C-alpha cells in the first residue's frame, strides 16, 4: 500500500505508441523514497534540474515488464484519476 500512496501522489505513467515501452516514474526531492523504490522494484534514479539551480529533484523510473507488472499489482488501489491515466497509456496507439 505504501507504493500505491507514493505513485498516487507523486507518480505518473507513460507509454510509447503502438505497444512500445511502458514507464512508471515518481518524482521527489527526498531521494530516500526513490532509493526504497529501487530496492523494492528495481529501476533507476536520475537527477532533474529546473530553471532555478537551487531547486533540484530526482526521478525514479521503472520500465518494461517490471513496470507493467507493478501497474497491474497496484491498479485496484489507484484513484479513478490515476486509473484513467493508466488506461489512457495502455490504449495509446
DRENMI-941562 format. One record per atom (N, C-alpha, C): residue number from 1; residue in one letter; atom name; x, y, z. Coordinates in nm, 3 decimals, decimal comma, always signed. Layout:
<sites>
SITE     n   res   atom         X         Y         Z
SITE   NUM     A     CA         X         Y         Z
...
</sites>
This chain:
<sites>
SITE     n   res   atom         X         Y         Z
SITE     1     X      N    +0,081    -0,119    +0,000
SITE     1     X     CA    +0,000    +0,000    +0,000
SITE     1     X      C    +0,086    +0,126    +0,000
SITE     2     X      N    +0,203    +0,120    +0,060
SITE     2     X     CA    +0,293    +0,235    +0,061
SITE     2     X      C    +0,323    +0,279    -0,082
SITE     3     X      N    +0,352    +0,185    -0,168
SITE     3     X     CA    +0,385    +0,217    -0,307
SITE     3     X      C    +0,268    +0,284    -0,377
SITE     4     X      N    +0,148    +0,239    -0,350
SITE     4     X     CA    +0,030    +0,299    -0,412
SITE     4     X      C    +0,021    +0,446    -0,372
SITE     5     X      N    +0,043    +0,477    -0,245
SITE     5     X     CA    +0,037    +0,615    -0,199
SITE     5     X      C    +0,142    +0,703    -0,266
SITE     6     X      N    +0,262    +0,651    -0,282
SITE     6     X     CA    +0,369    +0,728    -0,346
SITE     6     X      C    +0,336    +0,751    -0,494
SITE     7     X      N    +0,295    +0,646    -0,564
SITE     7     X     CA    +0,262    +0,661    -0,707
SITE     7     X      C    +0,140    +0,751    -0,724
SITE     8     X      N    +0,043    +0,736    -0,636
SITE     8     X     CA    -0,078    +0,819    -0,644
SITE     8     X      C    -0,044    +0,967    -0,628
SITE     9     X      N    +0,042    +0,998    -0,533
SITE     9     X     CA    +0,072    +1,137    -0,504
SITE     9     X      C    +0,178    +1,200    -0,591
SITE    10     X      N    +0,281    +1,124    -0,628
SITE    10     X     CA    +0,396    +1,182    -0,696
SITE    10     X      C    +0,434    +1,110    -0,825
SITE    11     X      N    +0,353    +1,015    -0,867
SITE    11     X     CA    +0,390    +0,932    -0,981
SITE    11     X      C    +0,318    +0,966    -1,109
SITE    12     X      N    +0,360    +0,896    -1,214
SITE    12     X     CA    +0,296    +0,910    -1,344
SITE    12     X      C    +0,322    +0,783    -1,425
SITE    13     X      N    +0,242    +0,766    -1,528
SITE    13     X     CA    +0,256    +0,655    -1,621
SITE    13     X      C    +0,279    +0,712    -1,759
SITE    14     X      N    +0,371    +0,652    -1,832
SITE    14     X     CA    +0,397    +0,691    -1,971
SITE    14     X      C    +0,404    +0,565    -2,056
SITE    15     X      N    +0,369    +0,578    -2,181
SITE    15     X     CA    +0,381    +0,467    -2,273
SITE    15     X      C    +0,403    +0,516    -2,414
SITE    16     X      N    +0,479    +0,439    -2,487
SITE    16     X     CA    +0,503    +0,471    -2,628
SITE    16     X      C    +0,386    +0,420    -2,710
SITE    17     X      N    +0,363    +0,483    -2,821
SITE    17     X     CA    +0,255    +0,440    -2,910
SITE    17     X      C    +0,284    +0,301    -2,968
SITE    18     X      N    +0,179    +0,237    -3,014
SITE    18     X     CA    +0,188    +0,106    -3,078
SITE    18     X      C    +0,245    -0,002    -2,985
SITE    19     X      N    +0,209    +0,005    -2,857
SITE    19     X     CA    +0,251    -0,100    -2,765
SITE    19     X      C    +0,398    -0,099    -2,731
SITE    20     X      N    +0,464    +0,014    -2,747
SITE    20     X     CA    +0,607    +0,025    -2,717
SITE    20     X      C    +0,633    +0,023    -2,567
SITE    21     X      N    +0,741    +0,085    -2,527
SITE    21     X     CA    +0,783    +0,078    -2,388
SITE    21     X      C    +0,681    +0,143    -2,294
SITE    22     X      N    +0,679    +0,093    -2,172
SITE    22     X     CA    +0,588    +0,139    -2,067
SITE    22     X      C    +0,674    +0,185    -1,952
SITE    23     X      N    +0,634    +0,295    -1,886
SITE    23     X     CA    +0,718    +0,354    -1,782
SITE    23     X      C    +0,632    +0,403    -1,666
SITE    24     X      N    +0,680    +0,376    -1,546
SITE    24     X     CA    +0,625    +0,437    -1,425
SITE    24     X      C    +0,735    +0,525    -1,369
SITE    25     X      N    +0,701    +0,646    -1,328
SITE    25     X     CA    +0,801    +0,732    -1,266
SITE    25     X      C    +0,743    +0,796    -1,141
SITE    26     X      N    +0,833    +0,831    -1,050
SITE    26     X     CA    +0,799    +0,904    -0,928
SITE    26     X      C    +0,903    +1,013    -0,913
SITE    27     X      N    +0,858    +1,135    -0,893
SITE    27     X     CA    +0,947    +1,250    -0,878
SITE    27     X      C    +0,942    +1,298    -0,733
SITE    28     X      N    +1,060    +1,319    -0,675
SITE    28     X     CA    +1,071    +1,358    -0,535
SITE    28     X      C    +1,195    +1,442    -0,510
SITE    29     X      N    +1,191    +1,524    -0,407
SITE    29     X     CA    +1,312    +1,591    -0,358
SITE    29     X      C    +1,384    +1,500    -0,260
SITE    30     X      N    +1,308    +1,423    -0,182
SITE    30     X     CA    +1,365    +1,331    -0,083
SITE    30     X      C    +1,404    +1,201    -0,152
SITE    31     X      N    +1,532    +1,181    -0,174
SITE    31     X     CA    +1,576    +1,065    -0,251
SITE    31     X      C    +1,562    +0,933    -0,176
SITE    32     X      N    +1,549    +0,935    -0,044
SITE    32     X     CA    +1,538    +0,809    +0,029
SITE    32     X      C    +1,416    +0,730    -0,018
SITE    33     X      N    +1,309    +0,802    -0,053
SITE    33     X     CA    +1,188    +0,735    -0,103
SITE    33     X      C    +1,219    +0,664    -0,235
SITE    34     X      N    +1,292    +0,732    -0,321
SITE    34     X     CA    +1,327    +0,674    -0,451
SITE    34     X      C    +1,420    +0,555    -0,436
SITE    35     X      N    +1,514    +0,563    -0,343
SITE    35     X     CA    +1,605    +0,450    -0,319
SITE    35     X      C    +1,529    +0,330    -0,265
SITE    36     X      N    +1,427    +0,355    -0,186
SITE    36     X     CA    +1,344    +0,244    -0,137
SITE    36     X      C    +1,271    +0,178    -0,253
SITE    37     X      N    +1,219    +0,258    -0,347
SITE    37     X     CA    +1,153    +0,202    -0,465
SITE    37     X      C    +1,250    +0,118    -0,548
SITE    38     X      N    +1,373    +0,165    -0,564
SITE    38     X     CA    +1,474    +0,087    -0,636
SITE    38     X      C    +1,497    -0,046    -0,566
SITE    39     X      N    +1,507    -0,042    -0,434
SITE    39     X     CA    +1,527    -0,166    -0,359
SITE    39     X      C    +1,412    -0,264    -0,372
SITE    40     X      N    +1,291    -0,212    -0,380
SITE    40     X     CA    +1,173    -0,297    -0,390
SITE    40     X      C    +1,147    -0,350    -0,531
SITE    41     X      N    +1,166    -0,262    -0,632
SITE    41     X     CA    +1,122    -0,296    -0,768
SITE    41     X      C    +1,230    -0,288    -0,876
SITE    42     X      N    +1,345    -0,232    -0,844
SITE    42     X     CA    +1,446    -0,209    -0,946
SITE    42     X      C    +1,429    -0,072    -1,008
SITE    43     X      N    +1,478    -0,058    -1,128
SITE    43     X     CA    +1,470    +0,071    -1,196
SITE    43     X      C    +1,591    +0,156    -1,164
SITE    44     X      N    +1,581    +0,285    -1,192
SITE    44     X     CA    +1,694    +0,374    -1,170
SITE    44     X      C    +1,648    +0,512    -1,129
SITE    45     X      N    +1,743    +0,591    -1,080
SITE    45     X     CA    +1,717    +0,727    -1,034
SITE    45     X      C    +1,802    +0,823    -1,116
SITE    46     X      N    +1,740    +0,930    -1,162
SITE    46     X     CA    +1,813    +1,035    -1,232
SITE    46     X      C    +1,785    +1,167    -1,164
SITE    47     X      N    +1,883    +1,256    -1,167
SITE    47     X     CA    +1,864    +1,391    -1,114
SITE    47     X      C    +1,805    +1,478    -1,223
SITE    48     X      N    +1,714    +1,564    -1,184
SITE    48     X     CA    +1,646    +1,654    -1,277
SITE    48     X      C    +1,672    +1,798    -1,233
SITE    49     X      N    +1,689    +1,884    -1,330
SITE    49     X     CA    +1,711    +2,025    -1,300
SITE    49     X      C    +1,588    +2,107    -1,339
SITE    50     X      N    +1,574    +2,220    -1,273
SITE    50     X     CA    +1,471    +2,316    -1,309
SITE    50     X      C    +1,543    +2,442    -1,355
SITE    51     X      N    +1,468    +2,544    -1,388
SITE    51     X     CA    +1,530    +2,672    -1,426
SITE    51     X      C    +1,603    +2,737    -1,309
SITE    52     X      N    +1,565    +2,699    -1,189
SITE    52     X     CA    +1,631    +2,751    -1,069
SITE    52     X      C    +1,731    +2,647    -1,020
SITE    53     X      N    +1,862    +2,677    -1,028
SITE    53     X     CA    +1,963    +2,576    -0,990
SITE    53     X      C    +1,954    +2,532    -0,844
SITE    54     X      N    +1,887    +2,608    -0,761
SITE    54     X     CA    +1,872    +2,570    -0,620
SITE    54     X      C    +1,764    +2,464    -0,602
SITE    55     X      N    +1,681    +2,447    -0,703
SITE    55     X     CA    +1,571    +2,352    -0,694
SITE    55     X      C    +1,600    +2,229    -0,780
SITE    56     X      N    +1,659    +2,131    -0,719
SITE    56     X     CA    +1,687    +2,004    -0,786
SITE    56     X      C    +1,586    +1,901    -0,734
SITE    57     X      N    +1,555    +1,807    -0,818
SITE    57     X     CA    +1,473    +1,696    -0,775
SITE    57     X      C    +1,523    +1,571    -0,845
SITE    58     X      N    +1,475    +1,458    -0,801
SITE    58     X     CA    +1,517    +1,331    -0,859
SITE    58     X      C    +1,395    +1,254    -0,905
SITE    59     X      N    +1,418    +1,165    -1,000
SITE    59     X     CA    +1,310    +1,085    -1,057
SITE    59     X      C    +1,350    +0,938    -1,060
SITE    60     X      N    +1,261    +0,854    -1,007
SITE    60     X     CA    +1,276    +0,709    -1,018
SITE    60     X      C    +1,195    +0,665    -1,139
SITE    61     X      N    +1,254    +0,577    -1,219
SITE    61     X     CA    +1,185    +0,525    -1,337
SITE    61     X      C    +1,197    +0,373    -1,341
SITE    62     X      N    +1,086    +0,312    -1,374
SITE    62     X     CA    +1,081    +0,168    -1,394
SITE    62     X      C    +1,016    +0,145    -1,530
SITE    63     X      N    +1,077    +0,061    -1,612
SITE    63     X     CA    +1,028    +0,043    -1,749
SITE    63     X      C    +1,001    -0,104    -1,780
SITE    64     X      N    +0,935    -0,124    -1,894
SITE    64     X     CA    +0,916    -0,258    -1,949
SITE    64     X      C    +0,825    -0,347    -1,868
SITE    65     X      N    +0,860    -0,474    -1,865
SITE    65     X     CA    +0,779    -0,576    -1,799
SITE    65     X      C    +0,764    -0,553    -1,649
SITE    66     X      N    +0,869    -0,506    -1,585
SITE    66     X     CA    +0,859    -0,479    -1,441
SITE    66     X      C    +0,758    -0,368    -1,415
SITE    67     X      N    +0,761    -0,264    -1,498
SITE    67     X     CA    +0,666    -0,153    -1,483
SITE    67     X      C    +0,524    -0,202    -1,507
SITE    68     X      N    +0,506    -0,283    -1,609
SITE    68     X     CA    +0,371    -0,337    -1,637
SITE    68     X      C    +0,321    -0,422    -1,521
SITE    69     X      N    +0,409    -0,506    -1,466
SITE    69     X     CA    +0,372    -0,591    -1,354
SITE    69     X      C    +0,334    -0,509    -1,230
SITE    70     X      N    +0,411    -0,406    -1,202
SITE    70     X     CA    +0,378    -0,320    -1,088
SITE    70     X      C    +0,245    -0,248    -1,110
SITE    71     X      N    +0,223    -0,200    -1,232
SITE    71     X     CA    +0,097    -0,132    -1,262
SITE    71     X      C    -0,022    -0,225    -1,241
SITE    72     X      N    -0,010    -0,349    -1,283
SITE    72     X     CA    -0,118    -0,447    -1,263
SITE    72     X      C    -0,142    -0,469    -1,114
SITE    73     X      N    -0,034    -0,478    -1,036
SITE    73     X     CA    -0,046    -0,505    -0,892
SITE    73     X      C    -0,112    -0,391    -0,816
SITE    74     X      N    -0,083    -0,267    -0,854
SITE    74     X     CA    -0,137    -0,154    -0,778
SITE    74     X      C    -0,267    -0,098    -0,835
SITE    75     X      N    -0,302    -0,137    -0,955
SITE    75     X     CA    -0,420    -0,080    -1,021
SITE    75     X      C    -0,548    -0,084    -0,937
SITE    76     X      N    -0,580    -0,193    -0,868
SITE    76     X     CA    -0,705    -0,196    -0,792
SITE    76     X      C    -0,713    -0,090    -0,682
SITE    77     X      N    -0,599    -0,037    -0,640
SITE    77     X     CA    -0,595    +0,057    -0,528
SITE    77     X      C    -0,579    +0,203    -0,573
SITE    78     X      N    -0,566    +0,226    -0,701
SITE    78     X     CA    -0,548    +0,361    -0,753
SITE    78     X      C    -0,680    +0,438    -0,755
SITE    79     X      N    -0,669    +0,570    -0,747
SITE    79     X     CA    -0,787    +0,657    -0,757
SITE    79     X      C    -0,841    +0,651    -0,900
SITE    80     X      N    -0,965    +0,692    -0,919
SITE    80     X     CA    -1,019    +0,695    -1,055
SITE    80     X      C    -0,935    +0,781    -1,151
SITE    81     X      N    -0,879    +0,890    -1,102
SITE    81     X     CA    -0,796    +0,976    -1,187
SITE    81     X      C    -0,670    +0,904    -1,236
SITE    82     X      N    -0,602    +0,836    -1,145
SITE    82     X     CA    -0,481    +0,762    -1,184
SITE    82     X      C    -0,516    +0,642    -1,272
SITE    83     X      N    -0,625    +0,576    -1,243
SITE    83     X     CA    -0,667    +0,463    -1,327
SITE    83     X      C    -0,694    +0,509    -1,469
SITE    84     X      N    -0,756    +0,626    -1,481
SITE    84     X     CA    -0,783    +0,681    -1,615
SITE    84     X      C    -0,653    +0,711    -1,687
SITE    85     X      N    -0,555    +0,763    -1,614
SITE    85     X     CA    -0,424    +0,790    -1,675
SITE    85     X      C    -0,360    +0,659    -1,721
SITE    86     X      N    -0,367    +0,557    -1,639
SITE    86     X     CA    -0,311    +0,427    -1,674
SITE    86     X      C    -0,384    +0,368    -1,795
SITE    87     X      N    -0,515    +0,377    -1,798
SITE    87     X     CA    -0,593    +0,326    -1,912
SITE    87     X      C    -0,556    +0,400    -2,040
SITE    88     X      N    -0,538    +0,530    -2,031
SITE    88     X     CA    -0,501    +0,611    -2,148
SITE    88     X      C    -0,365    +0,567    -2,203
SITE    89     X      N    -0,270    +0,542    -2,114
SITE    89     X     CA    -0,138    +0,498    -2,157
SITE    89     X      C    -0,146    +0,359    -2,222
SITE    90     X      N    -0,223    +0,272    -2,163
SITE    90     X     CA    -0,236    +0,137    -2,217
SITE    90     X      C    -0,302    +0,136    -2,355
SITE    91     X      N    -0,393    +0,228    -2,378
SITE    91     X     CA    -0,466    +0,228    -2,504
SITE    91     X      C    -0,403    +0,316    -2,611
SITE    92     X      N    -0,288    +0,377    -2,582
SITE    92     X     CA    -0,222    +0,465    -2,682
SITE    92     X      C    -0,184    +0,385    -2,804
SITE    93     X      N    -0,219    +0,440    -2,921
SITE    93     X     CA    -0,188    +0,369    -3,046
SITE    93     X      C    -0,130    +0,462    -3,146
</sites>
